[in-house]
Amino acid sequence: MNGSIDDGYLGLNEAAVYLGIKPVTLRKWLKSKPNLPRYQIGKLWKFKKQELNEWVNSGKSANCPQNTEKNENERITSCLK
């Protein structure tokens, strides 16, 4: 036995690495993205890989406005800035 338990959850630092962002960015996302799938256990934040994948693939992770621009080209352009 190697002493580690694979509980299926990633810690904050591991989740940040998995998403390709810095831990400080993920901490900001905890406050600014209420739809970010996460679990709080005491003072620790935990994340499931599968739920992070679904969140990213659904497009809910983007900071783009959804149908608030006059047309699709303006919406896409605003997301690229």
PDB file of N, CA, C and O in Angstrom:
ATOM      1  N   MET A   1       0.853  -1.174   0.000  1.00  0.00           N
ATOM      2  CA  MET A   1       0.000   0.000   0.000  1.00  0.00           C
ATOM      3  C   MET A   1       0.893   1.230   0.000  1.00  0.00           C
ATOM      4  O   MET A   1       1.874   1.285   0.742  1.00  0.00           O
ATOM      5  N   ASN A   2       0.562   2.213  -0.824  1.00  0.00           N
ATOM      6  CA  ASN A   2       1.419   3.375  -0.970  1.00  0.00           C
ATOM      7  C   ASN A   2       1.081   4.518  -0.022  1.00  0.00           C
ATOM      8  O   ASN A   2       1.764   5.542  -0.046  1.00  0.00           O
ATOM      9  N   GLY A   3       0.087   4.388   0.782  1.00  0.00           N
ATOM     10  CA  GLY A   3      -0.245   5.410   1.776  1.00  0.00           C
ATOM     11  C   GLY A   3      -1.166   6.496   1.286  1.00  0.00           C
ATOM     12  O   GLY A   3      -1.653   7.282   2.099  1.00  0.00           O
ATOM     13  N   SER A   4      -1.435   6.582  -0.018  1.00  0.00           N
ATOM     14  CA  SER A   4      -2.356   7.606  -0.509  1.00  0.00           C
ATOM     15  C   SER A   4      -3.698   6.964  -0.826  1.00  0.00           C
ATOM     16  O   SER A   4      -3.782   5.799  -1.214  1.00  0.00           O
ATOM     17  N   ILE A   5      -4.718   7.745  -0.651  1.00  0.00           N
ATOM     18  CA  ILE A   5      -6.079   7.265  -0.910  1.00  0.00           C
ATOM     19  C   ILE A   5      -6.606   8.007  -2.127  1.00  0.00           C
ATOM     20  O   ILE A   5      -6.644   9.237  -2.136  1.00  0.00           O
ATOM     21  N   ASP A   6      -7.010   7.273  -3.150  1.00  0.00           N
ATOM     22  CA  ASP A   6      -7.596   7.888  -4.327  1.00  0.00           C
ATOM     23  C   ASP A   6      -9.090   7.994  -4.085  1.00  0.00           C
ATOM     24  O   ASP A   6      -9.840   7.047  -4.320  1.00  0.00           O
ATOM     25  N   ASP A   7      -9.514   9.162  -3.611  1.00  0.00           N
ATOM     26  CA  ASP A   7     -10.919   9.365  -3.297  1.00  0.00           C
ATOM     27  C   ASP A   7     -11.701   9.929  -4.478  1.00  0.00           C
ATOM     28  O   ASP A   7     -12.888  10.229  -4.351  1.00  0.00           O
ATOM     29  N   GLY A   8     -11.036  10.076  -5.637  1.00  0.00           N
ATOM     30  CA  GLY A   8     -11.716  10.586  -6.817  1.00  0.00           C
ATOM     31  C   GLY A   8     -11.805  12.093  -6.855  1.00  0.00           C
ATOM     32  O   GLY A   8     -12.399  12.652  -7.777  1.00  0.00           O
ATOM     33  N   TYR A   9     -11.239  12.752  -5.891  1.00  0.00           N
ATOM     34  CA  TYR A   9     -11.283  14.208  -5.826  1.00  0.00           C
ATOM     35  C   TYR A   9      -9.890  14.785  -6.020  1.00  0.00           C
ATOM     36  O   TYR A   9      -8.887  14.178  -5.646  1.00  0.00           O
ATOM     37  N   LEU A  10      -9.852  15.981  -6.617  1.00  0.00           N
ATOM     38  CA  LEU A  10      -8.611  16.726  -6.752  1.00  0.00           C
ATOM     39  C   LEU A  10      -8.621  17.865  -5.754  1.00  0.00           C
ATOM     40  O   LEU A  10      -9.665  18.470  -5.510  1.00  0.00           O
ATOM     41  N   GLY A  11      -7.476  18.159  -5.178  1.00  0.00           N
ATOM     42  CA  GLY A  11      -7.353  19.350  -4.349  1.00  0.00           C
ATOM     43  C   GLY A  11      -7.286  20.583  -5.235  1.00  0.00           C
ATOM     44  O   GLY A  11      -7.258  20.464  -6.460  1.00  0.00           O
ATOM     45  N   LEU A  12      -7.259  21.758  -4.636  1.00  0.00           N
ATOM     46  CA  LEU A  12      -7.250  23.004  -5.388  1.00  0.00           C
ATOM     47  C   LEU A  12      -6.031  23.090  -6.311  1.00  0.00           C
ATOM     48  O   LEU A  12      -6.177  23.418  -7.489  1.00  0.00           O
ATOM     49  N   ASN A  13      -4.857  22.807  -5.807  1.00  0.00           N
ATOM     50  CA  ASN A  13      -3.649  22.878  -6.634  1.00  0.00           C
ATOM     51  C   ASN A  13      -3.680  21.865  -7.776  1.00  0.00           C
ATOM     52  O   ASN A  13      -3.305  22.183  -8.904  1.00  0.00           O
ATOM     53  N   GLU A  14      -4.124  20.653  -7.482  1.00  0.00           N
ATOM     54  CA  GLU A  14      -4.207  19.619  -8.517  1.00  0.00           C
ATOM     55  C   GLU A  14      -5.231  19.996  -9.588  1.00  0.00           C
ATOM     56  O   GLU A  14      -4.993  19.789 -10.778  1.00  0.00           O
ATOM     57  N   ALA A  15      -6.364  20.547  -9.167  1.00  0.00           N
ATOM     58  CA  ALA A  15      -7.401  20.959 -10.115  1.00  0.00           C
ATOM     59  C   ALA A  15      -6.894  22.095 -11.001  1.00  0.00           C
ATOM     60  O   ALA A  15      -7.181  22.129 -12.198  1.00  0.00           O
ATOM     61  N   ALA A  16      -6.140  23.023 -10.412  1.00  0.00           N
ATOM     62  CA  ALA A  16      -5.582  24.129 -11.200  1.00  0.00           C
ATOM     63  C   ALA A  16      -4.625  23.589 -12.264  1.00  0.00           C
ATOM     64  O   ALA A  16      -4.678  24.011 -13.419  1.00  0.00           O
ATOM     65  N   VAL A  17      -3.758  22.665 -11.880  1.00  0.00           N
ATOM     66  CA  VAL A  17      -2.837  22.058 -12.846  1.00  0.00           C
ATOM     67  C   VAL A  17      -3.626  21.342 -13.928  1.00  0.00           C
ATOM     68  O   VAL A  17      -3.307  21.465 -15.110  1.00  0.00           O
ATOM     69  N   TYR A  18      -4.642  20.603 -13.544  1.00  0.00           N
ATOM     70  CA  TYR A  18      -5.470  19.856 -14.491  1.00  0.00           C
ATOM     71  C   TYR A  18      -6.134  20.798 -15.497  1.00  0.00           C
ATOM     72  O   TYR A  18      -6.234  20.471 -16.680  1.00  0.00           O
ATOM     73  N   LEU A  19      -6.589  21.967 -15.032  1.00  0.00           N
ATOM     74  CA  LEU A  19      -7.248  22.942 -15.902  1.00  0.00           C
ATOM     75  C   LEU A  19      -6.254  23.814 -16.664  1.00  0.00           C
ATOM     76  O   LEU A  19      -6.634  24.540 -17.582  1.00  0.00           O
ATOM     77  N   GLY A  20      -4.984  23.740 -16.281  1.00  0.00           N
ATOM     78  CA  GLY A  20      -3.969  24.529 -16.959  1.00  0.00           C
ATOM     79  C   GLY A  20      -3.950  25.988 -16.535  1.00  0.00           C
ATOM     80  O   GLY A  20      -3.596  26.867 -17.321  1.00  0.00           O
ATOM     81  N   ILE A  21      -4.333  26.243 -15.283  1.00  0.00           N
ATOM     82  CA  ILE A  21      -4.357  27.602 -14.748  1.00  0.00           C
ATOM     83  C   ILE A  21      -3.571  27.638 -13.443  1.00  0.00           C
ATOM     84  O   ILE A  21      -3.177  26.598 -12.915  1.00  0.00           O
ATOM     85  N   LYS A  22      -3.350  28.833 -12.936  1.00  0.00           N
ATOM     86  CA  LYS A  22      -2.654  28.983 -11.657  1.00  0.00           C
ATOM     87  C   LYS A  22      -3.657  28.816 -10.516  1.00  0.00           C
ATOM     88  O   LYS A  22      -4.835  29.136 -10.677  1.00  0.00           O
ATOM     89  N   PRO A  23      -3.202  28.318  -9.369  1.00  0.00           N
ATOM     90  CA  PRO A  23      -4.106  28.165  -8.225  1.00  0.00           C
ATOM     91  C   PRO A  23      -4.809  29.470  -7.828  1.00  0.00           C
ATOM     92  O   PRO A  23      -5.966  29.445  -7.410  1.00  0.00           O
ATOM     93  N   VAL A  24      -4.123  30.595  -7.956  1.00  0.00           N
ATOM     94  CA  VAL A  24      -4.747  31.878  -7.607  1.00  0.00           C
ATOM     95  C   VAL A  24      -5.934  32.164  -8.525  1.00  0.00           C
ATOM     96  O   VAL A  24      -6.929  32.744  -8.090  1.00  0.00           O
ATOM     97  N   THR A  25      -5.835  31.763  -9.786  1.00  0.00           N
ATOM     98  CA  THR A  25      -6.952  31.942 -10.721  1.00  0.00           C
ATOM     99  C   THR A  25      -8.134  31.079 -10.304  1.00  0.00           C
ATOM    100  O   THR A  25      -9.279  31.531 -10.327  1.00  0.00           O
ATOM    101  N   LEU A  26      -7.858  29.855  -9.928  1.00  0.00           N
ATOM    102  CA  LEU A  26      -8.940  28.965  -9.493  1.00  0.00           C
ATOM    103  C   LEU A  26      -9.599  29.508  -8.230  1.00  0.00           C
ATOM    104  O   LEU A  26     -10.816  29.405  -8.077  1.00  0.00           O
ATOM    105  N   ARG A  27      -8.815  30.083  -7.326  1.00  0.00           N
ATOM    106  CA  ARG A  27      -9.394  30.691  -6.117  1.00  0.00           C
ATOM    107  C   ARG A  27     -10.332  31.849  -6.494  1.00  0.00           C
ATOM    108  O   ARG A  27     -11.393  32.010  -5.892  1.00  0.00           O
ATOM    109  N   LYS A  28      -9.938  32.645  -7.484  1.00  0.00           N
ATOM    110  CA  LYS A  28     -10.804  33.745  -7.947  1.00  0.00           C
ATOM    111  C   LYS A  28     -12.082  33.184  -8.565  1.00  0.00           C
ATOM    112  O   LYS A  28     -13.171  33.718  -8.355  1.00  0.00           O
ATOM    113  N   TRP A  29     -11.936  32.102  -9.328  1.00  0.00           N
ATOM    114  CA  TRP A  29     -13.102  31.477  -9.947  1.00  0.00           C
ATOM    115  C   TRP A  29     -14.084  30.954  -8.900  1.00  0.00           C
ATOM    116  O   TRP A  29     -15.291  30.946  -9.142  1.00  0.00           O
ATOM    117  N   LEU A  30     -13.590  30.524  -7.754  1.00  0.00           N
ATOM    118  CA  LEU A  30     -14.486  30.048  -6.692  1.00  0.00           C
ATOM    119  C   LEU A  30     -15.474  31.137  -6.290  1.00  0.00           C
ATOM    120  O   LEU A  30     -16.615  30.849  -5.928  1.00  0.00           O
ATOM    121  N   LYS A  31     -15.025  32.393  -6.356  1.00  0.00           N
ATOM    122  CA  LYS A  31     -15.884  33.514  -5.997  1.00  0.00           C
ATOM    123  C   LYS A  31     -16.706  34.028  -7.176  1.00  0.00           C
ATOM    124  O   LYS A  31     -17.843  34.465  -6.997  1.00  0.00           O
ATOM    125  N   SER A  32     -16.137  33.979  -8.378  1.00  0.00           N
ATOM    126  CA  SER A  32     -16.776  34.629  -9.521  1.00  0.00           C
ATOM    127  C   SER A  32     -17.580  33.696 -10.420  1.00  0.00           C
ATOM    128  O   SER A  32     -18.355  34.174 -11.249  1.00  0.00           O
ATOM    129  N   LYS A  33     -17.424  32.400 -10.284  1.00  0.00           N
ATOM    130  CA  LYS A  33     -18.128  31.439 -11.144  1.00  0.00           C
ATOM    131  C   LYS A  33     -18.939  30.476 -10.270  1.00  0.00           C
ATOM    132  O   LYS A  33     -18.455  29.410  -9.891  1.00  0.00           O
ATOM    133  N   PRO A  34     -20.170  30.866  -9.961  1.00  0.00           N
ATOM    134  CA  PRO A  34     -20.978  30.025  -9.065  1.00  0.00           C
ATOM    135  C   PRO A  34     -21.313  28.652  -9.641  1.00  0.00           C
ATOM    136  O   PRO A  34     -21.678  27.743  -8.895  1.00  0.00           O
ATOM    137  N   ASN A  35     -21.194  28.490 -10.961  1.00  0.00           N
ATOM    138  CA  ASN A  35     -21.507  27.194 -11.561  1.00  0.00           C
ATOM    139  C   ASN A  35     -20.299  26.264 -11.629  1.00  0.00           C
ATOM    140  O   ASN A  35     -20.407  25.157 -12.157  1.00  0.00           O
ATOM    141  N   LEU A  36     -19.156  26.692 -11.104  1.00  0.00           N
ATOM    142  CA  LEU A  36     -17.966  25.844 -11.046  1.00  0.00           C
ATOM    143  C   LEU A  36     -18.244  24.669 -10.110  1.00  0.00           C
ATOM    144  O   LEU A  36     -18.532  24.882  -8.932  1.00  0.00           O
ATOM    145  N   PRO A  37     -18.164  23.432 -10.609  1.00  0.00           N
ATOM    146  CA  PRO A  37     -18.459  22.284  -9.742  1.00  0.00           C
ATOM    147  C   PRO A  37     -17.361  22.085  -8.703  1.00  0.00           C
ATOM    148  O   PRO A  37     -16.206  21.836  -9.050  1.00  0.00           O
ATOM    149  N   ARG A  38     -17.723  22.196  -7.443  1.00  0.00           N
ATOM    150  CA  ARG A  38     -16.757  22.048  -6.360  1.00  0.00           C
ATOM    151  C   ARG A  38     -17.450  21.616  -5.086  1.00  0.00           C
ATOM    152  O   ARG A  38     -18.668  21.724  -4.941  1.00  0.00           O
ATOM    153  N   TYR A  39     -16.641  21.127  -4.173  1.00  0.00           N
ATOM    154  CA  TYR A  39     -17.126  20.674  -2.875  1.00  0.00           C
ATOM    155  C   TYR A  39     -16.229  21.274  -1.812  1.00  0.00           C
ATOM    156  O   TYR A  39     -15.005  21.274  -1.947  1.00  0.00           O
ATOM    157  N   GLN A  40     -16.839  21.784  -0.757  1.00  0.00           N
ATOM    158  CA  GLN A  40     -16.038  22.317   0.347  1.00  0.00           C
ATOM    159  C   GLN A  40     -16.118  21.342   1.505  1.00  0.00           C
ATOM    160  O   GLN A  40     -17.199  20.981   1.970  1.00  0.00           O
ATOM    161  N   ILE A  41     -14.946  20.925   1.956  1.00  0.00           N
ATOM    162  CA  ILE A  41     -14.847  20.023   3.097  1.00  0.00           C
ATOM    163  C   ILE A  41     -14.029  20.763   4.140  1.00  0.00           C
ATOM    164  O   ILE A  41     -12.804  20.834   4.047  1.00  0.00           O
ATOM    165  N   GLY A  42     -14.708  21.310   5.123  1.00  0.00           N
ATOM    166  CA  GLY A  42     -14.039  22.176   6.080  1.00  0.00           C
ATOM    167  C   GLY A  42     -13.557  23.426   5.366  1.00  0.00           C
ATOM    168  O   GLY A  42     -14.356  24.157   4.779  1.00  0.00           O
ATOM    169  N   LYS A  43     -12.259  23.675   5.411  1.00  0.00           N
ATOM    170  CA  LYS A  43     -11.688  24.827   4.707  1.00  0.00           C
ATOM    171  C   LYS A  43     -11.107  24.439   3.349  1.00  0.00           C
ATOM    172  O   LYS A  43     -10.615  25.296   2.615  1.00  0.00           O
ATOM    173  N   LEU A  44     -11.164  23.157   3.017  1.00  0.00           N
ATOM    174  CA  LEU A  44     -10.570  22.665   1.772  1.00  0.00           C
ATOM    175  C   LEU A  44     -11.593  22.616   0.653  1.00  0.00           C
ATOM    176  O   LEU A  44     -12.765  22.312   0.876  1.00  0.00           O
ATOM    177  N   TRP A  45     -11.130  22.923  -0.567  1.00  0.00           N
ATOM    178  CA  TRP A  45     -11.960  22.782  -1.757  1.00  0.00           C
ATOM    179  C   TRP A  45     -11.527  21.537  -2.504  1.00  0.00           C
ATOM    180  O   TRP A  45     -10.332  21.282  -2.658  1.00  0.00           O
ATOM    181  N   LYS A  46     -12.494  20.763  -2.967  1.00  0.00           N
ATOM    182  CA  LYS A  46     -12.238  19.543  -3.723  1.00  0.00           C
ATOM    183  C   LYS A  46     -13.018  19.593  -5.029  1.00  0.00           C
ATOM    184  O   LYS A  46     -14.075  20.218  -5.115  1.00  0.00           O
ATOM    185  N   PHE A  47     -12.479  18.924  -6.044  1.00  0.00           N
ATOM    186  CA  PHE A  47     -13.061  18.938  -7.377  1.00  0.00           C
ATOM    187  C   PHE A  47     -13.000  17.538  -7.960  1.00  0.00           C
ATOM    188  O   PHE A  47     -12.048  16.800  -7.707  1.00  0.00           O
ATOM    189  N   LYS A  48     -14.018  17.163  -8.747  1.00  0.00           N
ATOM    190  CA  LYS A  48     -14.009  15.880  -9.451  1.00  0.00           C
ATOM    191  C   LYS A  48     -13.620  16.139 -10.899  1.00  0.00           C
ATOM    192  O   LYS A  48     -14.167  17.033 -11.545  1.00  0.00           O
ATOM    193  N   LYS A  49     -12.667  15.351 -11.412  1.00  0.00           N
ATOM    194  CA  LYS A  49     -12.200  15.523 -12.788  1.00  0.00           C
ATOM    195  C   LYS A  49     -13.349  15.478 -13.786  1.00  0.00           C
ATOM    196  O   LYS A  49     -13.447  16.331 -14.668  1.00  0.00           O
ATOM    197  N   GLN A  50     -14.208  14.491 -13.647  1.00  0.00           N
ATOM    198  CA  GLN A  50     -15.315  14.312 -14.591  1.00  0.00           C
ATOM    199  C   GLN A  50     -16.221  15.538 -14.606  1.00  0.00           C
ATOM    200  O   GLN A  50     -16.655  15.971 -15.674  1.00  0.00           O
ATOM    201  N   GLU A  51     -16.508  16.098 -13.445  1.00  0.00           N
ATOM    202  CA  GLU A  51     -17.373  17.279 -13.378  1.00  0.00           C
ATOM    203  C   GLU A  51     -16.680  18.507 -13.965  1.00  0.00           C
ATOM    204  O   GLU A  51     -17.331  19.343 -14.592  1.00  0.00           O
ATOM    205  N   LEU A  52     -15.362  18.623 -13.766  1.00  0.00           N
ATOM    206  CA  LEU A  52     -14.619  19.725 -14.381  1.00  0.00           C
ATOM    207  C   LEU A  52     -14.641  19.587 -15.902  1.00  0.00           C
ATOM    208  O   LEU A  52     -14.823  20.574 -16.616  1.00  0.00           O
ATOM    209  N   ASN A  53     -14.455  18.363 -16.395  1.00  0.00           N
ATOM    210  CA  ASN A  53     -14.520  18.124 -17.840  1.00  0.00           C
ATOM    211  C   ASN A  53     -15.873  18.542 -18.410  1.00  0.00           C
ATOM    212  O   ASN A  53     -15.939  19.231 -19.428  1.00  0.00           O
ATOM    213  N   GLU A  54     -16.938  18.126 -17.754  1.00  0.00           N
ATOM    214  CA  GLU A  54     -18.285  18.450 -18.223  1.00  0.00           C
ATOM    215  C   GLU A  54     -18.515  19.962 -18.201  1.00  0.00           C
ATOM    216  O   GLU A  54     -19.128  20.511 -19.117  1.00  0.00           O
ATOM    217  N   TRP A  55     -18.026  20.629 -17.162  1.00  0.00           N
ATOM    218  CA  TRP A  55     -18.185  22.075 -17.020  1.00  0.00           C
ATOM    219  C   TRP A  55     -17.461  22.808 -18.154  1.00  0.00           C
ATOM    220  O   TRP A  55     -18.017  23.722 -18.763  1.00  0.00           O
ATOM    221  N   VAL A  56     -16.235  22.407 -18.430  1.00  0.00           N
ATOM    222  CA  VAL A  56     -15.475  23.047 -19.505  1.00  0.00           C
ATOM    223  C   VAL A  56     -16.117  22.758 -20.855  1.00  0.00           C
ATOM    224  O   VAL A  56     -16.289  23.671 -21.663  1.00  0.00           O
ATOM    225  N   ASN A  57     -16.474  21.501 -21.112  1.00  0.00           N
ATOM    226  CA  ASN A  57     -17.055  21.118 -22.400  1.00  0.00           C
ATOM    227  C   ASN A  57     -18.426  21.735 -22.638  1.00  0.00           C
ATOM    228  O   ASN A  57     -18.829  21.912 -23.788  1.00  0.00           O
ATOM    229  N   SER A  58     -19.146  22.062 -21.580  1.00  0.00           N
ATOM    230  CA  SER A  58     -20.472  22.664 -21.728  1.00  0.00           C
ATOM    231  C   SER A  58     -20.394  24.130 -22.119  1.00  0.00           C
ATOM    232  O   SER A  58     -21.383  24.714 -22.562  1.00  0.00           O
ATOM    233  N   GLY A  59     -19.221  24.723 -21.956  1.00  0.00           N
ATOM    234  CA  GLY A  59     -19.072  26.141 -22.255  1.00  0.00           C
ATOM    235  C   GLY A  59     -19.409  27.038 -21.086  1.00  0.00           C
ATOM    236  O   GLY A  59     -19.292  28.258 -21.195  1.00  0.00           O
ATOM    237  N   LYS A  60     -19.822  26.472 -19.982  1.00  0.00           N
ATOM    238  CA  LYS A  60     -20.191  27.271 -18.810  1.00  0.00           C
ATOM    239  C   LYS A  60     -18.983  27.904 -18.141  1.00  0.00           C
ATOM    240  O   LYS A  60     -19.130  28.802 -17.313  1.00  0.00           O
ATOM    241  N   SER A  61     -17.792  27.443 -18.494  1.00  0.00           N
ATOM    242  CA  SER A  61     -16.584  28.004 -17.886  1.00  0.00           C
ATOM    243  C   SER A  61     -16.169  29.314 -18.534  1.00  0.00           C
ATOM    244  O   SER A  61     -15.366  30.056 -17.968  1.00  0.00           O
ATOM    245  N   ALA A  62     -16.704  29.608 -19.712  1.00  0.00           N
ATOM    246  CA  ALA A  62     -16.314  30.816 -20.443  1.00  0.00           C
ATOM    247  C   ALA A  62     -16.918  32.057 -19.809  1.00  0.00           C
ATOM    248  O   ALA A  62     -18.000  32.018 -19.225  1.00  0.00           O
ATOM    249  N   ASN A  63     -16.191  33.159 -19.939  1.00  0.00           N
ATOM    250  CA  ASN A  63     -16.690  34.444 -19.454  1.00  0.00           C
ATOM    251  C   ASN A  63     -17.431  35.194 -20.542  1.00  0.00           C
ATOM    252  O   ASN A  63     -17.568  36.415 -20.467  1.00  0.00           O
ATOM    253  N   CYS A  64     -17.904  34.494 -21.538  1.00  0.00           N
ATOM    254  CA  CYS A  64     -18.577  35.138 -22.658  1.00  0.00           C
ATOM    255  C   CYS A  64     -20.042  35.381 -22.321  1.00  0.00           C
ATOM    256  O   CYS A  64     -20.681  34.543 -21.686  1.00  0.00           O
ATOM    257  N   PRO A  65     -20.573  36.515 -22.741  1.00  0.00           N
ATOM    258  CA  PRO A  65     -22.004  36.740 -22.559  1.00  0.00           C
ATOM    259  C   PRO A  65     -22.788  35.800 -23.464  1.00  0.00           C
ATOM    260  O   PRO A  65     -22.388  35.547 -24.600  1.00  0.00           O
ATOM    261  N   GLN A  66     -23.870  35.300 -22.974  1.00  0.00           N
ATOM    262  CA  GLN A  66     -24.704  34.403 -23.751  1.00  0.00           C
ATOM    263  C   GLN A  66     -25.884  35.166 -24.337  1.00  0.00           C
ATOM    264  O   GLN A  66     -26.800  35.566 -23.619  1.00  0.00           O
ATOM    265  N   ASN A  67     -25.849  35.364 -25.659  1.00  0.00           N
ATOM    266  CA  ASN A  67     -26.943  36.009 -26.389  1.00  0.00           C
ATOM    267  C   ASN A  67     -27.290  37.404 -25.887  1.00  0.00           C
ATOM    268  O   ASN A  67     -28.450  37.812 -25.959  1.00  0.00           O
ATOM    269  N   THR A  68     -26.312  38.139 -25.384  1.00  0.00           N
ATOM    270  CA  THR A  68     -26.590  39.497 -24.945  1.00  0.00           C
ATOM    271  C   THR A  68     -26.120  40.521 -25.972  1.00  0.00           C
ATOM    272  O   THR A  68     -26.454  41.700 -25.861  1.00  0.00           O
ATOM    273  N   GLU A  69     -25.350  40.089 -26.968  1.00  0.00           N
ATOM    274  CA  GLU A  69     -24.872  40.983 -28.019  1.00  0.00           C
ATOM    275  C   GLU A  69     -25.897  41.029 -29.147  1.00  0.00           C
ATOM    276  O   GLU A  69     -26.784  40.180 -29.241  1.00  0.00           O
ATOM    277  N   LYS A  70     -25.751  42.053 -30.007  1.00  0.00           N
ATOM    278  CA  LYS A  70     -26.700  42.225 -31.104  1.00  0.00           C
ATOM    279  C   LYS A  70     -26.631  41.098 -32.118  1.00  0.00           C
ATOM    280  O   LYS A  70     -27.654  40.689 -32.667  1.00  0.00           O
ATOM    281  N   ASN A  71     -25.419  40.589 -32.372  1.00  0.00           N
ATOM    282  CA  ASN A  71     -25.303  39.479 -33.306  1.00  0.00           C
ATOM    283  C   ASN A  71     -24.161  38.563 -32.898  1.00  0.00           C
ATOM    284  O   ASN A  71     -23.366  38.887 -32.016  1.00  0.00           O
ATOM    285  N   GLU A  72     -24.096  37.421 -33.553  1.00  0.00           N
ATOM    286  CA  GLU A  72     -23.120  36.396 -33.196  1.00  0.00           C
ATOM    287  C   GLU A  72     -21.684  36.884 -33.375  1.00  0.00           C
ATOM    288  O   GLU A  72     -20.824  36.562 -32.555  1.00  0.00           O
ATOM    289  N   ASN A  73     -21.409  37.652 -34.423  1.00  0.00           N
ATOM    290  CA  ASN A  73     -20.047  38.139 -34.656  1.00  0.00           C
ATOM    291  C   ASN A  73     -19.596  39.049 -33.524  1.00  0.00           C
ATOM    292  O   ASN A  73     -18.450  38.947 -33.088  1.00  0.00           O
ATOM    293  N   GLU A  74     -20.443  39.923 -33.041  1.00  0.00           N
ATOM    294  CA  GLU A  74     -20.088  40.808 -31.942  1.00  0.00           C
ATOM    295  C   GLU A  74     -19.838  40.006 -30.675  1.00  0.00           C
ATOM    296  O   GLU A  74     -18.925  40.318 -29.911  1.00  0.00           O
ATOM    297  N   ARG A  75     -20.648  38.969 -30.446  1.00  0.00           N
ATOM    298  CA  ARG A  75     -20.485  38.142 -29.250  1.00  0.00           C
ATOM    299  C   ARG A  75     -19.146  37.428 -29.284  1.00  0.00           C
ATOM    300  O   ARG A  75     -18.429  37.397 -28.284  1.00  0.00           O
ATOM    301  N   ILE A  76     -18.807  36.857 -30.429  1.00  0.00           N
ATOM    302  CA  ILE A  76     -17.546  36.130 -30.554  1.00  0.00           C
ATOM    303  C   ILE A  76     -16.372  37.086 -30.384  1.00  0.00           C
ATOM    304  O   ILE A  76     -15.400  36.773 -29.695  1.00  0.00           O
ATOM    305  N   THR A  77     -16.467  38.256 -31.018  1.00  0.00           N
ATOM    306  CA  THR A  77     -15.395  39.242 -30.895  1.00  0.00           C
ATOM    307  C   THR A  77     -15.199  39.668 -29.462  1.00  0.00           C
ATOM    308  O   THR A  77     -14.060  39.821 -29.020  1.00  0.00           O
ATOM    309  N   SER A  78     -16.271  39.864 -28.721  1.00  0.00           N
ATOM    310  CA  SER A  78     -16.148  40.295 -27.321  1.00  0.00           C
ATOM    311  C   SER A  78     -15.533  39.197 -26.469  1.00  0.00           C
ATOM    312  O   SER A  78     -14.864  39.495 -25.480  1.00  0.00           O
ATOM    313  N   CYS A  79     -15.739  37.943 -26.824  1.00  0.00           N
ATOM    314  CA  CYS A  79     -15.167  36.832 -26.061  1.00  0.00           C
ATOM    315  C   CYS A  79     -13.672  36.692 -26.311  1.00  0.00           C
ATOM    316  O   CYS A  79     -12.947  36.176 -25.460  1.00  0.00           O
ATOM    317  N   LEU A  80     -13.212  37.139 -27.450  1.00  0.00           N
ATOM    318  CA  LEU A  80     -11.804  37.009 -27.798  1.00  0.00           C
ATOM    319  C   LEU A  80     -10.945  38.109 -27.208  1.00  0.00           C
ATOM    320  O   LEU A  80      -9.719  38.006 -27.230  1.00  0.00           O
ATOM    321  N   LYS A  81     -11.546  39.143 -26.690  1.00  0.00           N
ATOM    322  CA  LYS A  81     -10.784  40.270 -26.117  1.00  0.00           C
ATOM    323  C   LYS A  81     -10.221  39.928 -24.776  1.00  0.00           C
ATOM    324  O   LYS A  81      -9.556  40.757 -24.156  1.00  0.00           O
TER     325      LYS A  81
END
